[in-house]
Amino acid sequence: SAHVRLAACYVALMWLQGLTAASNNQAWGCRRSIYARTIPKGPVYLRAFRWFLFCSSLLLLQKLILSRLASLEAASHLQVGGCLLRCSFRVQLALTVSVFVQEVLVTALLQCCCGLGADCLGRSQLWVRIRAIMMALALLLFLMSVVVMVWGFAKIWYRLGLALRVTHGVEVRPDLLRKIQRAKHLALQQVVGIIASSVSSLAVVGTSEMIIIYVNVSLLPRAIDAWVTVWYDWVIPNSAPWLISVDILANAGAAVVLSGAHRRAAIPDARALHGRTPFGSACCMPCLMPCFSHAYHKGVRQSSMAHLPWHDKVAELASRGITLDGLLRFYTGLGHRYMPHYSTALHTTADVVRQAIIPESKASQSSLASVLMSGKCIYPQKMVTHTWRNLFRDLVAAVVADALGEPSFGMIAKLLEEDVSAVEQALRCAGRLESTYWICAFAVNQHSAICGSNPCRDVDPQTGLVHPVCDCGAPKFYNETPPVSPAGMSVDCELNKFDDMLAFLANRNRCFAQVVAVDPSLNLFGRAWCVAELAEAKRLGMAQHLKFRSGRCLVTQEAQVRNLRIEDMSASRMEDVQQILAKIPDKAAFNEALQDLIFNQNSGLLAAWLRLDTEQQMGEAGRILKWHAVGSDAVWRAWDIE
């Protein structure tokens, strides 16, 4: 993972410090000769490089801790000093670069002046005092950052203790108690690790360096000069190599352990999984883009988008986003204001469309998003890819899970059954009620397409009755209904523009992302339009967030997904399948690329589920704190669904 790679860089930096220390028998240059009137015979530039490495290691250590705190803050919506630490980090970075540049310039001037026989400029009080003050300021900022980091993790440790005490009064699974205990132990581990690493680094290297600089430029009182002289004339030369070795090994080991690198499971060899060259290799990395017809992307699409009525329709369709507040208002109305017999455990999105969405939008003959948003144009922040055969409750839960940064939606689905107010409170605390999403069931005007017929005679799972059809009398538009674009596709049809709409929204908002609400049976990966949306979002470089009901779904259904073929996929309308297949001249290459899109160990949709590093674990701790703040016992009872 990225976090473990950052920890590996820190370990490599500590190793490089060891090499530079061993390359000079003066033990990190801690001798009076550095500021003597004559230039030392050793490599004078090496000292500047060593100081730069030392400060860089402190900065990288803070970067590692910052990434963990950022993950925790994002998941818990608590502030534990992350903003202050980021500001301090930037200032320290600027000071480190400035000191390094000054050290190199002064050394160069010293050599030039000594070569000309002039007095050594190393005694210049101005230059050396400025460097000393900047070094001291950088170390003081580091100490301040250490205090803030320790306070942040201590605060998390305390709050996790409160959450643990709350769960003792509620009937919960032992797994949850163990998870909270592990999170609490992890926070304490971070506190101990930060203190130990910081103290050892500053005591071994920082203190020695600063004493030498301050004594040689007369910034320390001469009353303690004798003690300091003993320190760097006898203690440092004899003990520094050993102390430095211990410091480097201790920090490197702590980086491995505290980052969670030692806990990461080995990824199976792709050859063993697929029986061929791994998808992740550079020589055989199939791309979804070439799998689609070149004529389609360069000809059909461009000619359609250049057609003004087509573009206007795409823009209109893209502006039908819905806020989470509107989505929850609609959900809480199910079973009361409309669809009185609604059952969270039985009714799918298709059932809700037929018996709630279509009737509620009948009067205006528009999309339900327009009704719920009072006709306002709402451009969404994310698009939701889902299958209508999934439970509607799970669709709502997946969207809420994305807004709250949850890795799965099983717990939220349970809360939507037992305590919707807890979900609303969590969204309100996170400031996510106004987050906007594009959901086809709400955004598409069903009265221009499917409301007037039920060709498959789908039935209500609760009553056993065939879904009624709408008698609104609105005109219907299908793939080839006139008027048509230059590419021969209907302009007014709203069912043939999803890929163009994705491109429009991605071009309008660079942060536009895709949420993939995966059903427990993973049937989404067998639906033609869903796969087409996944491929198009990947081609556009959009961020893709996969939401499973739980990790168990992936484990139990993985073999089924590995056997997916585009030729076997289905859609509600046969013409949609034909339209999608027509875009794919090389179906074997597309199938291989689809497997790579899902299972690539580095960039696949499932890659996030393979992370076991400390950054992700801190995110789990943040999740516990976030739901603890909601203050509902239903949260802990629902946690056993995970």
N, C-alpha and C positions, 0 to 999 in steps of 0.2 A: 504494500500500500504506500501511498505518498508519505504517510507519517513515518513508516519504518524506513523508507528511503532517506528521509531527513535525518533520522537517528543514525543511519549508516554514514551519512556525510559528517555528522558530529564525531563519530568514532574515527573516521579517516582523518579528520582534522586533529584529533588528539594524537594519532599516530604520527602525523607530520610534525607536530610539536616535539614529539620524542626524538625524531630524526634531527631536527634543528638543534635541540639541546645537546644531543650526543655528538654533534659535529664540531663542538667547541669545548675545549677542556677547561674553559673558564666558568662553566656551569651557568648558562643563561646570561653571560656577560656581566655578572655582578662583581665588578672590580673598579677600583678608583681610576684605572688607566683609561676608562671610557671617556672621562672628562679631564684627563691630564693635558698638559701643554703640548704633548707630542701625540701623534696619531698612533693607536695601538697597531701592532703588527698583524693581528688577526683580521678576519673578515668584518670590517666595520659596519657593513650593511646588514649583517646577519642579525644584529640586535634589534634593528627596526622591524625586520621581518618577524622575529620572535614575538615582539610586543603586538604586532598586528595579528599574529596567529592566536595569541592569548586572548585578545579582545574579541576576535572573531568567534572563538570557542564559547565565550560568555554570551555573545549575541545569539549564536545558534542554539545554545541551551535555552535561552529565553524564548526563541522561536518555537522550540519543541513544546515548552510549557504553554505558550500562547495558543498553539493549535488545539491543545487539550482543553484549555479554558474556553476557547471560542466554540468548540463542539458542545461543551457543557452549557454555555450561555444560550446558544441557539436552541438547544433541546429543552432547557428549563425556563427560558425567558427571564432569568435572573441576571443581575449585574454583579459580577465578582471582581471588578477591577480591570477588565479586559481593555477598555478604552484608554485608561491611564497607562497601562503597560505598553500598548501600541505606540503611544506618544513618546514614552521613555525610550522605547526601542529605536525609534527613528532618530532621536537626539543622540543616543549612544553610537548609532551607526555613523552619523555625521562626524562626531568627535573622533571616532576610531580612524576614519579615513583621513581626517585633518592631521591627527598626530603622526600617522604613518608618512604622509606627504612631507610634513615638516621635518621629521627625522631624516628622511632621505635627502632633502634639500640641505639641511644643516651639515650632514655628513659629507655631502659633495662639496660644500663650501669649505669645510675644514680641510679636506684633501687639497683643494685648489690653493688655499691660502698657505698651507704648510709647504706645498711645492714651490711657492714663490718666496718662501722665507718670512712671511708675515706672521704676526701673532695668531695663535689658534683661536678661531671664532667660537670654539666650543665653550669658552668661558663667558661668552656674551650672556649677561644676566637676562636680557629681554627675551631672547629666543628660548633659552632653557626654562625660564620661569613660565612662559606661555605654555610650553609643552607640559610642564609639570602640573600646572593648574588644569589643563584640559584632561590630562590623565586622571587626576584626582576627581574631577567632575564626572568623568565616565564611570569610575569605580563607585562613586557615591550614588549615581543614578542606578547602577546595577544593584547596590545594596538596597535602595528604595524599592526596586522592582522585586527583589527577593522577599522583602517584607510584605508587599502587596500580594505576591503569589502565595506565600504561606498563609496570609490572612484569608485569601480566597478559598483555598482548599480546606482550611480549618472551618470556615463557614459552611462549606458543603458537607464536611464530615459531621458537624453539629446538626444541620438540618436533616441529614439522612438518619441520624440517631432519633430525631423527633418522629420521622416517618416510620421507623422501626417500632417505636413505642405505640404509635397509632394502630399499626397492623396487629398488634397483640390483642387488641380488643375486638377484632373482626375475624370472622371465619375465612381464612385464606389458605391457599395451598402452601406447603412447605417450600416449594420452589421459589415463590415470591420472597419469602423471608430470607432464603439463602442469597437471592439476587441483591436484596438491599444490604445484607451483611457484606457481600463481596464489594459492592459499590462503596460502602463505608470504609472497608479495609483499603480499597484502592486510593481513596482520598487521603487517608492517613499515610499510605505508602508514598504518595507524591510529596507530602509535607516533609517527611523524613529525608527523602531523596534530594529535594531541593536544598534543604539546610546543609546536608552533608556535602553535596557537590560544591555548593557556593563557598562554604567555610574552607574546604580543602584547597580549592583553586585560589581563593584570595590569600590564605595563609601561606601557601607554598610559593606562589609566583607574584601575586599582586603586591603583597606587603614588602617583599624583598626588593622588587623593582622600585617602588615608591620611596623606600628608605634611601636607596642609593641616589636617586635623582635629587631628593630633597637635601641630603647631606652635602652633596657635591655642589649645589647651587646656594648653600647657606640659608635654606628655608626652614631648617629645624634648629632649635636652640642648641648652642654649643655645649650646654651643660650635660646633655645626653650623648654628645659626640663620641665619648669613649665607649659607651655601651653599644652604640651603633657600629663603631669601628670593629668591635669584637664580633658583632653580628655578621657583617659582610666580609670581614677579613679571615674569620675562622669558621663560624658556624655554616655559612652558605657554601663555601668551597668544599667542605667536607661532607655536608649532609644533603646539599641540593640535588645531586644526581639521584640519590635514593628517594628523597621526598618527591621529586618530579616524576619518577617512575611509578611510585605508589599513586600519586594524584592522577596520572594519565590512565593507569589500569583501572583505578576505582571509577573514574568518570566514564570510561568506555563501557565497563561492565554495567554501571547504573543506567547508561543510555539504552543498552540492549534490554535490560530487565524492565525498566519503567516505561519503555515504548511498547512493550508487549511483543517484541520481535521473536522472543523465545517461545511464545505460545502459538505462533501462526502455523497452521497446518500446511504441509507440503501440497502443492497443487499437482494432481495427477498428470502424467505425461500425456499430451494431446494425442500422440501416436497410438497410445494404448486405448484412448477413448474412441478415436475415429478410424484408426487403422490406416492413416495416411499422414501426409505432411501437416503439421499443426497449423491451424488457421492464423495463429498469432505470428508466424514466422514472416520475415520480410520478403522472402522469395515467393510466398504463396498467400497473399492477403487479399482475398476476393473482396471487391467493393460492390455494394448494392446498386450503385449508380450505373455501371456498365451493363448490369443485368437487364435493365429496362431498355426498351427500344430507343436508339439514338434519334430516330425520326420523331418519336413522341416528345422527347424532352426539347429537342431543338426546333421541331416544326409544329406539331399539333399544339403544344402548350403555348408557345410564343404567339402563334396565330390566334389562339383563343383569347389570351390575355390582352393582345393588341386590339381585340374587338371591344369597343367601348361598352356596349350593353352587357357583355359577359363580365368585364371588369367591374362594372357597377354592381352587378348581382353578387359577385364574390365579396366585394367590400361590404355590401348590405348584410350578407350572411355572416361575415366575420365580426360584425358589430353587435351580435346578439349574445353577449356574455351574460352571466348571471352571478350575483354575489353569493357568498356563503350564507349570509343572512337570509336572502330570498330563498335559497335552496332549503334551509332548515325550516323556514316558515311553511313552505309547501309540504315538507316531510311531516311536520307536526300536525298538519291538517288532514293527512291521510287517516282514514278510519273515523273521522269526525265530520269535517265540513264536506268532504267528498270521498268517494269509494268507501262507504261505511264498513264493508266487510274486509278491508285490507288486513292482511296478515304478513308480519315481517318475515316469517319463516317460510312463506309459500310464494308470495307474489314477486315476479321478476320485473325487470324494467319494461319488458314488452307488455305485461299485464297492466302496469301503471300507465303506460302510454295510452293503451286502449280505453281504460276505464276512468282515468283521472286527467291526464294531460290533454287529450283530445276534447273531452266534454268541457273542461275549464277554459279552453281557448276557442270554443265553437262560436261564441257571440262575436268575437272580433275577427275570426278566421285568420288568425296569425299564429306565430310561434308563442309558446307559453313564456319564453324568456321575455318577449315584448310585453306580455301581460304583467308578469311579476315585477318587471323593471319600469312599469308605467310608460312604455314606449320609448324610453331613453336608449341612446346608442351606447352600449357598454363594450369596449374592446377588452377582451380577456387577457389575463396574464399567462394562463396555461390552457391547454386543450386536453380533454380527458378522452382517452381511447378505452373503450369498454365493449362488452357484448351484451346485447339485450336479453340474453338467456340467463344472465346472472341475476341474483336477488337485488331488488332496488335498494334495500337496506344496505347491502354491501357496496353498491355504487356510491351512495352518500357517505358511507364510512370511509371508503378509499379517498374521496375528495377531502374529507375532514382530516384524515391521517396525513395527507400531503400538506395541508395548511399548517398542521401542528408539528410537522417534521417527524412523524411517527414512521418507523420502518415497516410496520404492518398494520392492518386495520381490524384485526379480530376483536381486540378489546373495545374499540370504538363501536363496532357493530353490536356488541353486547350492551354497551351503554345506551345506544340508540333504542334498544328495547326496554331498558329498565329506568334510565334517568337521562333524558335528553337535556335537561337543564345543566347537568354536569358537563356535557359536551359544549353547550353554549357558553358556560362560564369559562371553560378552558380557552375557547376561541376568543372570548372577550378579553381575558387576561393577556393573551398573546397578540391582541390587536389584529386579528385575522378575519373578523366577520365581514369586512368589506373586500376581501380578496376575491378576484373574479376568475371564472372558469368558463370554458366553452364546452357544453355537453350537447351532443347531437339531439338527444330526445327532447331537450328544451329549446334548442336554437333553431332546429329545422321546423318549418311550418308544415305540420302533419296534414293540414287541410288542403295542401297543394299536392299531396302524394298518396298516402296510404289510408286516410280516414274512411273512405267510402267503400272499402272492400276488405274481406278477410278470406283470401283464397285458400289458405291452409286450414281454415276453420279451427283456429286456436281456441282453446277453452280456458275458462277461469279455473285454476287449481282448487279454489275453495268451494265454489258452487257447482262446478262441473258443467256450466252453461257456456255456449259458444259466445265469444266476445261480440258485442253489438257493433254495428257499423254506424258511421256518422251520416246524417242526412242534411249536412250544411249546404250541399249543392255547389261548393266551390270548385272551379276548374282544376283539373289534375295535370301535372307536367312530369313526363318521364324522360328517359335518356335522349330520345329522338323527337320529342314533341316540338313542333315549330313555335316560334322562330328558332333557328339553329345558328350556331357560330360557323365561321369558315371551316372549322374542323368537323362539322356535321353533328355537333352536340347541342342539345337543347339549352337555350339561354335561361329560360325561366325555371328549369328543373333545379331543385336544391339538393339532389342526391348524387350529382356527378361532379361536384366542385371541391371535395374535401382536400385534395392535394394542392389545388390552386389556392384554396383558402389558407392552408398551412403556410405556403410560401409567402402569401400576402402578409399574414400576421408575423411571421419570422422576420420579414423584411422591415415591417413597421416597428417591431420591438425586438431588439437584439437579445433581450433576456427572456423572450417567449419560450416556454418549455412545454413538454408533453408529460402528462400523468397517465400511466398505464395501470388501470384497475383490473387486476387479474383475478378471475373467478377461481374457486377452490379446485375445480377440475382442470384448470389451465386450458379450457376450451377456447379462450381468446386467441391463442396462437394458431387455432385452426380456422379462424374466420377470415375470409379474404380481405375485407375492408380494413380490419384491424391490422393485419400484416402489412397491407399497403401503406397504412398510416405510419406504422413503425419504420418501414423502409424509407418513406419520404422524410420523416423527421430526422432520421439518421443522415440522410443525404444533405439535409439543410444544416446539419451541425447543431441541432437543437439539443438542449439538455433533456434527458429522458429519465423519469422517476418511476420505478417499478414498485407497485404496491400489491403485496400478497396478503391473503387472510392471515397466514402464519407461515413460519419457516417450514413446518411439516408438509405443507402443500407442495413445496418445491421438491422436497426429498422424495415424497411418494409418487409424484407425477413426472419426475425428470425424464425417465425412459420414454414416456409418451411424447414429450416435446422433442426429444432427440430424433424421433422418427418422422417429424413433420415434412410434408411435401406440398408445394404450392398447388400441384395438380389435384390434391385431395381436399383442398379447402372449400368451404361453403359460404353462401351468403343468402340473405332473405330473398333476393331477386336474382334469377339466373343471368340476366343481362349484366349485372354487376360483376359476376365471376368472369364472364366472357370479356368484359371491358378491361379488367385487371390482367387477365392472362394474355390479352393482346399486346400489353406493354412489355411482356417478358419474352424475348425471343429465345434466350438460353435459360431454360427452366432449371437444368441441373446446376448451373453456376449460381442461380438465384437461391436454390435450396441450400447449397453450401454456404453462401453468404448469409443466409438467414440463420443458420446454426452459429456462424461466427458472431452475428449481431447479438444473439442471446447468450452464448456460452464463452465468448472470448475471455480468457483469464485476465486480461488487462483492461479492456474497454467494453466488454459485453454488458448486457442489461443486468445480468446476475452477478457481476463482479462485486457490487457493493455488499452482497450477501456473504462473500467469502472473507471479509475483513474481520480480523479478530484482534486488532491492535488497541493500544490504550486510548487513542482518540475516540474510537467507536465506543469503548467501554465507558468513557466519560460522558458520551452522548446518552448511554443507557442510564447512567446516574442522573443526568439532567432530566430524563423522562420521568424518573421516579419523583424527583422534586417538583416537576411541573404538575403532575397529577395529585401530589400531596397538597399542593396549594389550592386545588379545587375544593378540598374539604368534604368530599362525598365518600361514604363507605362503599357505595356501589362500584367505585373505581377499583378497590382492592378485591371485591368479589368477582368483578369481571376480568381481572388480570389472569385468571386461570385459563382463559381461552388462548393465550399466547403459546 
